[in-house]
Amino acid sequence: MTVKPLLRWTTLSLLCALVAPLAVAEDTVRIGIEAAYPPFASKSADGQIVGFDYDIGNALCKQMQVKCQWVEQEFDGLIPSLKVRKIDAILSSMTITEDRKKSVDFTDRYYQSASRIAMKKGAALSADFRELKGKRIGVQRSSTHDRFATQVLVPAGAEIVRYATLNEAYLDLLAGRLDAVQGDDVAVQLGFLDTENGKGYAFAGEPLRDPKYFGDGVGIAVRKNDQTLAKRFNSAIIALRENGEYQKIDQKYFSFDIYGQ
């Protein structure tokens, strides 16, 4: 007489055990980030990820009442990892471009910036980039700056050298193996020009903002058609802007509103 109730109890226990991990998984968002892009993301002396992207991501997760699970890897591997479901989102200073929209969906922007070219102080740079003929320009591989350099600077006679991180490009610039580095204006300013190593270097030419290459700001990438997650992020971005949390994080790293107009 006690067998059937016992079976029902055992079956129920097994179902609960199977469902429980799923419930936990739904409360966790795996976010891909490259931790070699100060001041947006880098490693502290004790090996912890720090930076604007990291702080904003944690604040967004808190607002959405989910747990952030950060997955660190090189920038050019982030979209492939998203597509094969190793991560759920990319929050790593990824510019929203039409080309990337073919592979992933984006949230609204959470900041915006321009592209700049840094060279030795006093270097002139015209709008047609003729001064770069025969020069070696370092860019981060698979970035919007890489695409611009390939399509615009190479025809002007420049040679493009691609790196996994901008930090590697800075080292080659200092060693004389490069003539210039192109990257995000804020990252290059704070991550190189404002440092001891950056003395003697400055931006050359005007800020580069062509939407064809540099898109519509920086957003969070999610898998194609994952509008549920994108909308949750968008609502959280708005909430952080309205409750002042975004501004607190912004002021921790910058002396201006990086969100832009």
C-alpha positions in Angstrom: 0.0 0.0 0.0 3.0 2.4 0.5 4.7 1.7 -2.8 2.8 4.2 -5.0 3.1 7.2 -2.7 6.8 6.4 -2.4 7.1 6.3 -6.2 5.2 9.6 -6.5 7.5 11.2 -3.9 10.6 9.9 -5.6 9.4 11.1 -9.0 8.5 14.5 -7.6 12.0 14.8 -5.9 13.7 14.0 -9.2 11.7 16.6 -11.1 12.5 19.2 -8.5 16.2 18.4 -8.7 16.1 18.8 -12.5 14.1 22.1 -12.4 16.2 23.7 -9.7 19.4 24.2 -11.8 17.3 25.6 -14.6 15.8 28.2 -12.2 19.2 29.2 -11.0 20.5 29.4 -14.6 17.6 31.8 -15.5 18.8 34.1 -12.7 22.4 34.3 -14.1 23.6 36.2 -17.1 27.0 35.1 -18.5 28.7 38.3 -19.8 31.7 38.2 -22.0 34.4 40.8 -21.5 38.0 41.5 -22.6 39.9 42.7 -19.5 42.7 44.4 -21.4 41.1 47.7 -22.3 41.6 50.3 -19.6 39.8 52.3 -18.3 36.8 50.2 -19.4 38.1 46.8 -18.3 41.5 45.6 -17.0 43.1 43.6 -14.2 44.0 44.9 -10.8 47.1 43.9 -8.9 45.2 41.1 -7.3 43.9 39.8 -10.6 40.3 41.1 -10.3 38.6 42.7 -13.3 38.0 46.4 -12.8 36.8 49.3 -15.0 33.8 51.2 -16.3 32.4 48.3 -18.4 32.7 45.9 -15.4 31.0 48.4 -13.0 28.2 49.2 -15.4 27.6 45.5 -16.0 27.4 44.7 -12.3 25.0 47.7 -11.8 22.8 46.5 -14.7 22.7 43.0 -13.3 21.7 44.4 -9.9 19.0 46.5 -11.5 17.7 43.4 -13.4 17.9 41.3 -10.2 20.2 38.7 -11.8 23.7 37.4 -11.1 26.5 38.5 -13.4 28.8 35.7 -14.4 31.8 37.3 -16.1 33.6 35.3 -18.8 36.9 36.8 -19.8 38.4 36.3 -23.2 40.0 38.1 -26.2 37.9 40.6 -28.0 37.8 38.8 -31.4 36.5 35.6 -29.7 33.5 37.3 -28.0 31.0 37.2 -30.9 31.8 33.5 -31.8 31.3 32.6 -28.1 28.0 34.4 -28.0 26.8 32.6 -31.1 27.6 29.1 -29.7 25.9 30.0 -26.4 29.0 30.0 -24.2 27.9 33.5 -23.1 24.6 35.3 -23.1 25.8 38.9 -23.7 28.9 40.9 -24.6 29.6 44.0 -22.5 33.1 45.0 -23.7 33.0 48.4 -25.4 31.6 46.9 -28.6 30.5 49.6 -31.1 27.1 49.1 -32.7 27.7 48.7 -36.4 25.6 47.5 -39.4 28.2 44.8 -40.1 28.0 43.4 -36.5 24.2 43.5 -36.6 24.4 40.8 -39.2 25.7 38.4 -36.5 24.2 39.8 -33.2 21.6 42.1 -31.9 22.4 45.1 -29.8 20.8 47.0 -26.9 20.6 50.8 -27.0 24.0 52.5 -26.4 25.4 52.8 -23.0 28.2 55.2 -24.0 29.6 56.7 -27.1 33.1 57.9 -28.3 35.1 58.7 -31.4 38.1 57.0 -33.0 41.5 58.8 -32.9 45.0 58.2 -34.2 47.9 58.8 -31.8 51.4 59.6 -33.0 54.5 61.4 -31.7 53.7 65.0 -30.7 53.9 67.5 -33.5 52.9 65.0 -36.2 50.5 66.4 -38.8 47.7 64.4 -40.2 45.5 65.7 -43.1 41.9 64.6 -43.8 43.2 62.4 -46.7 45.8 60.7 -44.4 48.5 61.3 -47.0 51.1 61.6 -44.2 50.5 57.9 -43.3 51.9 56.6 -46.6 54.6 54.0 -45.7 53.7 54.2 -42.0 52.9 51.3 -39.7 49.6 51.7 -37.8 48.6 49.5 -34.9 45.0 48.6 -34.3 43.1 46.0 -32.2 42.1 43.0 -34.3 38.4 42.7 -35.4 37.6 46.2 -34.0 35.9 49.0 -35.9 39.2 50.7 -36.0 40.7 47.7 -37.8 37.9 47.9 -40.4 38.4 51.7 -40.9 42.2 51.3 -41.2 41.8 48.4 -43.7 39.4 50.2 -45.9 40.7 53.8 -45.6 44.3 53.9 -44.4 45.6 51.0 -46.5 44.5 52.7 -49.7 46.3 55.8 -48.5 49.5 53.8 -48.3 49.6 52.8 -44.6 50.5 49.3 -43.4 48.2 47.9 -40.7 49.5 45.8 -37.9 46.8 44.0 -35.9 47.0 43.1 -32.2 44.9 41.1 -29.7 44.9 44.2 -27.4 45.8 47.8 -27.6 48.3 47.4 -24.8 50.4 45.3 -27.1 50.2 48.0 -29.8 51.4 50.6 -27.3 54.5 48.6 -26.5 55.4 48.3 -30.2 54.8 52.0 -30.6 57.2 52.8 -27.8 59.8 50.3 -29.2 59.6 52.1 -32.6 58.0 49.2 -34.4 54.9 51.3 -35.1 54.4 54.9 -36.2 50.9 55.3 -34.8 48.1 53.6 -32.9 44.4 54.0 -33.7 41.7 53.3 -31.2 38.8 54.6 -29.1 39.6 58.2 -28.0 38.8 57.7 -24.3 40.7 54.4 -24.1 43.8 55.8 -25.9 43.8 59.0 -23.9 43.4 57.4 -20.4 45.1 54.1 -21.2 48.2 55.5 -22.9 48.5 59.3 -23.5 47.8 60.2 -19.8 50.3 57.6 -18.6 54.1 57.9 -18.1 54.6 55.9 -21.3 52.4 58.3 -23.3 54.6 61.3 -22.8 55.8 62.5 -26.1 52.7 61.3 -28.0 49.4 63.0 -28.8 46.4 62.7 -31.1 46.9 63.6 -34.7 44.2 64.8 -37.0 40.5 65.2 -36.2 38.2 62.7 -34.4 36.8 60.0 -36.7 33.1 59.6 -36.4 31.8 58.2 -39.7 28.8 56.0 -38.8 29.7 53.7 -41.7 32.7 52.6 -39.6 32.1 53.7 -36.1 28.4 53.0 -35.8 25.9 54.5 -33.3 27.6 54.3 -30.0 28.7 51.4 -27.8 26.1 48.8 -26.9 25.6 45.3 -25.3 25.5 42.5 -27.8 23.0 39.6 -27.4 22.3 36.7 -29.6 20.2 37.2 -32.7 16.5 37.6 -31.9 17.1 37.6 -28.1 14.9 40.7 -27.7 13.8 39.6 -24.2 17.3 40.1 -22.8 18.0 43.2 -24.9 14.9 44.8 -23.6 15.8 44.0 -20.0 19.2 45.6 -20.5 17.6 48.6 -22.1 15.2 49.1 -19.2 18.1 48.8 -16.8 20.2 51.3 -18.7 17.3 53.8 -18.5 16.8 53.1 -14.8 20.5 53.7 -14.0 20.5 57.0 -15.9 17.3 58.0 -14.0 18.4 57.0 -10.5 21.9 58.5 -10.7 23.8 55.2 -10.5 25.2 55.6 -14.0 26.5 59.1 -13.2 28.3 57.8 -10.1 30.1 55.2 -12.1 30.9 57.7 -14.9 32.4 60.2 -12.4 34.6 57.4 -11.0 36.4 57.1 -14.3 35.8 60.3 -16.4 35.6 64.0 -16.0 32.7 64.2 -18.5 29.5 62.4 -19.3 30.6 59.5 -21.5 27.0 58.7 -22.4 27.0 61.7 -24.8 24.1 63.7 -26.2 
